[in-house]
């Protein structure tokens, strides 16, 4: 073990220097060109651990920023954090839900004599119709009638049939969403009828008269909105008749 330590010490401790290498190069004339080439390469490419002044490597632009922070450049577009959030529309507007328009449509249905705004009624808003369909199904369920499937089925079939009828009557620009929106909003009086069935029975003369009044209310409101939104003046009675047939089916579900 002592011999190995002595060998290691002798191996690393050496008196050989660069001057000795230069003297060796001078002593051998045949290797003079080889030594000169090594010196020139050493001057052009300094060692990795050697210190090199910064003046020897001039740069066109010096970095004056901080670590992990990019330097400011006038050509780089600066994004404003405030603009990204202020210019975005509200979430309800992106979803197409406008509570003011929903309230105006509801008041138009509740007051059949009130003139309808065609620009608002022509929107494909299905928030109110979905709420009124759920309310009708819930009130029927409270009366012991599970008719959710009938409510949605008749609503879908009625919208398709009414759209086909309006297209045949020459209504320009009518869409399935507009028809479903109008028929769904005018279902609100039928919710009042189904709520009244929880208080007293509708299977009698007073209940039948009340159901007929509700059917006329729904059909009158729907025909008024259709004529205003689709510019079909003079055809309100023609539109009111199929609407009365559709709402009559909902009345039958409620009464019986």
C-alpha positions as CSV (number, residue, x, y, z in Angstrom):
1,X,0.0,0.0,0.0
2,X,2.9,2.4,0.7
3,X,4.4,1.6,-2.6
4,X,1.2,2.6,-4.4
5,X,1.0,5.9,-2.5
6,X,4.6,6.6,-3.4
7,X,3.9,5.9,-7.1
8,X,0.8,8.2,-7.1
9,X,2.8,11.0,-5.5
10,X,5.6,10.6,-8.0
11,X,3.1,10.4,-10.9
12,X,1.4,13.7,-10.1
13,X,4.4,15.7,-8.9
14,X,6.5,16.6,-11.9
15,X,8.9,19.4,-12.7
16,X,8.0,19.4,-16.3
17,X,7.1,23.0,-17.5
18,X,6.2,24.7,-20.7
19,X,9.8,26.2,-20.8
20,X,11.1,22.6,-21.0
21,X,8.8,21.9,-23.9
22,X,10.1,25.1,-25.7
23,X,13.7,24.0,-25.0
24,X,12.9,20.6,-26.3
25,X,11.5,22.2,-29.5
26,X,14.7,24.3,-29.9
27,X,16.9,21.3,-29.3
28,X,15.4,19.3,-32.1
29,X,15.6,21.1,-35.4
30,X,13.6,18.6,-37.3
31,X,10.5,19.3,-35.2
32,X,10.7,23.1,-35.3
33,X,7.9,23.5,-37.7
34,X,5.7,21.2,-35.6
35,X,6.4,23.3,-32.5
36,X,5.6,26.5,-34.2
37,X,2.3,25.2,-35.5
38,X,1.4,24.1,-32.0
39,X,2.2,27.6,-30.6
40,X,0.1,29.3,-33.3
41,X,-2.8,27.0,-32.6
42,X,-2.6,27.7,-28.9
43,X,-2.6,31.5,-29.5
44,X,-5.7,31.3,-31.8
45,X,-7.6,28.9,-29.6
46,X,-6.9,29.6,-25.9
47,X,-7.6,26.9,-23.3
48,X,-11.0,26.6,-21.8
49,X,-9.7,27.4,-18.3
50,X,-7.6,30.4,-19.4
51,X,-8.8,34.0,-18.8
52,X,-9.6,35.9,-21.9
53,X,-10.3,39.7,-21.7
54,X,-13.7,40.8,-22.8
55,X,-12.1,43.3,-25.3
56,X,-11.0,40.4,-27.4
57,X,-14.6,39.4,-28.1
58,X,-16.4,42.6,-29.2
59,X,-20.2,42.4,-29.4
60,X,-22.6,44.5,-31.3
61,X,-25.0,44.9,-28.3
62,X,-24.5,44.3,-24.7
63,X,-27.1,42.8,-22.4
64,X,-27.9,45.1,-19.5
65,X,-31.0,43.3,-18.2
66,X,-31.5,41.0,-15.2
67,X,-31.3,37.3,-15.0
68,X,-34.4,35.4,-16.3
69,X,-35.9,38.7,-17.5
70,X,-35.9,39.5,-21.2
71,X,-34.6,42.8,-22.3
72,X,-37.0,45.4,-23.7
73,X,-37.1,45.7,-27.4
74,X,-39.0,48.5,-29.2
75,X,-39.9,46.1,-32.0
76,X,-41.6,43.7,-29.7
77,X,-45.4,44.4,-29.3
78,X,-46.4,45.0,-25.7
79,X,-49.6,43.3,-24.6
80,X,-51.8,45.0,-22.1
81,X,-53.2,42.9,-19.3
82,X,-56.2,45.2,-18.9
83,X,-57.3,45.1,-22.5
84,X,-57.7,41.3,-22.5
85,X,-60.3,41.3,-19.7
86,X,-62.1,44.6,-20.5
87,X,-62.8,43.8,-24.1
88,X,-64.2,40.3,-23.5
89,X,-68.0,40.1,-23.5
90,X,-69.9,38.9,-20.5
91,X,-70.5,35.2,-20.1
92,X,-74.3,35.5,-20.3
93,X,-74.0,37.4,-23.5
94,X,-71.7,34.7,-25.0
95,X,-74.3,32.1,-24.0
96,X,-77.1,34.2,-25.6
97,X,-78.9,34.8,-22.3
98,X,-80.4,38.3,-21.9
99,X,-82.6,38.7,-18.9
100,X,-84.0,42.0,-20.1
101,X,-85.3,40.5,-23.3
102,X,-86.7,37.5,-21.4
103,X,-88.6,39.8,-19.2
104,X,-89.9,41.8,-22.1
105,X,-91.1,38.7,-23.9
106,X,-92.8,37.4,-20.8
107,X,-94.7,40.7,-20.4
108,X,-95.7,40.6,-24.0
109,X,-97.2,37.1,-23.5
110,X,-98.9,38.1,-20.3
111,X,-100.5,41.1,-22.0
112,X,-102.0,40.0,-25.3
113,X,-103.0,43.6,-26.2
114,X,-99.5,44.9,-25.9
115,X,-97.8,45.4,-29.2
116,X,-94.8,43.0,-29.7
117,X,-91.3,44.2,-30.6
118,X,-90.4,42.3,-33.7
119,X,-86.6,42.8,-33.3
120,X,-86.7,41.1,-29.9
121,X,-89.2,38.4,-30.7
122,X,-87.2,37.3,-33.7
123,X,-84.4,36.1,-31.5
124,X,-83.7,32.4,-31.0
125,X,-83.9,32.5,-27.3
126,X,-84.6,29.2,-25.7
127,X,-84.0,30.0,-22.1
128,X,-87.5,31.1,-21.3
129,X,-89.2,28.2,-23.2
130,X,-87.1,25.6,-21.4
131,X,-88.0,27.2,-18.0
132,X,-91.8,27.2,-18.9
133,X,-91.6,23.6,-20.1
134,X,-90.0,22.5,-16.9
135,X,-92.6,24.5,-14.9
136,X,-95.4,22.8,-16.8
137,X,-94.0,19.4,-16.2
138,X,-93.3,20.1,-12.5
139,X,-96.9,21.4,-11.9
140,X,-98.3,18.3,-13.7
141,X,-96.0,16.1,-11.5
142,X,-97.4,17.8,-8.4
143,X,-100.8,16.8,-9.5
144,X,-99.7,13.2,-9.9
145,X,-99.2,13.2,-13.7
146,X,-95.8,12.3,-15.0
147,X,-96.0,13.8,-18.5
148,X,-92.5,15.2,-19.1
149,X,-92.1,13.0,-22.2
150,X,-95.5,14.2,-23.6
151,X,-94.6,17.8,-23.0
152,X,-91.3,17.7,-24.8
153,X,-92.6,15.4,-27.5
154,X,-95.6,17.6,-28.4
155,X,-93.5,20.7,-28.2
156,X,-91.0,19.3,-30.7
157,X,-93.7,18.1,-33.1
158,X,-95.6,21.3,-32.8
159,X,-92.5,23.4,-33.6
160,X,-91.8,21.4,-36.7
161,X,-95.4,21.5,-37.9
162,X,-95.6,25.2,-37.2
163,X,-92.4,25.9,-39.1
164,X,-93.6,24.0,-42.1
165,X,-96.9,25.9,-42.1
166,X,-95.2,29.3,-41.8
167,X,-92.8,28.4,-44.6
168,X,-95.8,27.5,-46.8
169,X,-97.5,30.7,-46.0
170,X,-94.6,32.6,-47.4
171,X,-92.8,33.8,-44.2
172,X,-89.3,34.9,-45.1
173,X,-86.4,34.3,-42.8
174,X,-88.3,32.0,-40.4
175,X,-86.1,29.6,-38.5
176,X,-86.7,26.6,-36.2
177,X,-85.3,28.5,-33.2
178,X,-87.6,31.5,-33.7
179,X,-90.7,29.2,-33.9
180,X,-89.6,27.3,-30.8
181,X,-88.9,30.5,-28.9
182,X,-92.3,32.0,-29.6
183,X,-94.3,28.8,-28.9
184,X,-92.3,28.2,-25.7
185,X,-92.9,31.7,-24.3
186,X,-96.6,31.5,-25.1
187,X,-96.7,28.3,-23.0
188,X,-96.7,30.5,-19.9
189,X,-100.6,30.8,-19.6
190,X,-100.7,27.0,-19.7
191,X,-98.5,26.9,-16.6
192,X,-101.1,29.0,-14.9
193,X,-103.8,26.5,-15.9
194,X,-101.8,23.5,-14.6
195,X,-101.1,25.4,-11.3
196,X,-104.8,26.1,-11.0
197,X,-105.4,22.3,-11.3
198,X,-103.6,21.9,-7.9
199,X,-106.2,24.0,-6.2
200,X,-109.5,22.9,-7.8
201,X,-110.6,20.3,-10.3
202,X,-110.9,21.4,-13.9
203,X,-113.2,18.5,-14.9
204,X,-116.4,20.5,-15.0
205,X,-118.1,23.4,-16.8
206,X,-116.1,26.1,-14.9
207,X,-112.8,24.2,-15.5
208,X,-113.6,23.7,-19.2
209,X,-114.4,27.4,-19.7
210,X,-111.2,28.4,-17.9
211,X,-109.2,26.0,-20.1
212,X,-110.8,27.5,-23.3
213,X,-109.8,31.0,-22.1
214,X,-106.3,29.8,-21.5
215,X,-106.1,28.2,-25.0
216,X,-107.4,31.5,-26.6
217,X,-104.8,33.4,-24.5
218,X,-101.9,31.3,-25.7
219,X,-103.0,31.2,-29.4
220,X,-103.7,35.0,-29.5
221,X,-100.2,35.8,-28.0
222,X,-98.4,33.4,-30.3
223,X,-100.2,34.7,-33.4
224,X,-99.5,38.3,-32.5
225,X,-95.8,37.7,-32.0
226,X,-95.6,35.7,-35.3
227,X,-97.3,38.5,-37.3
228,X,-95.0,41.1,-35.7
229,X,-91.7,39.3,-36.0
230,X,-92.3,37.9,-39.5
231,X,-94.2,40.9,-41.0
232,X,-97.3,38.9,-41.7
233,X,-100.0,41.5,-41.2
234,X,-103.5,40.4,-42.0
235,X,-102.8,36.7,-41.4
236,X,-103.1,36.6,-37.6
237,X,-106.3,34.5,-37.6
238,X,-104.7,31.9,-40.0
239,X,-101.8,31.6,-37.6
240,X,-103.9,31.5,-34.5
241,X,-105.9,28.4,-35.5
242,X,-103.0,25.9,-35.6
243,X,-101.6,27.5,-32.5
244,X,-105.0,26.9,-30.7
245,X,-104.8,23.2,-31.8
246,X,-101.3,22.8,-30.4
247,X,-102.2,24.5,-27.0
248,X,-105.4,22.5,-26.9
249,X,-103.3,19.3,-26.6
250,X,-101.5,20.8,-23.6
251,X,-104.8,21.7,-22.1
252,X,-106.1,18.1,-22.4
253,X,-103.0,16.9,-20.5
254,X,-103.7,19.4,-17.8
255,X,-107.5,18.8,-17.4
256,X,-107.6,15.0,-17.8
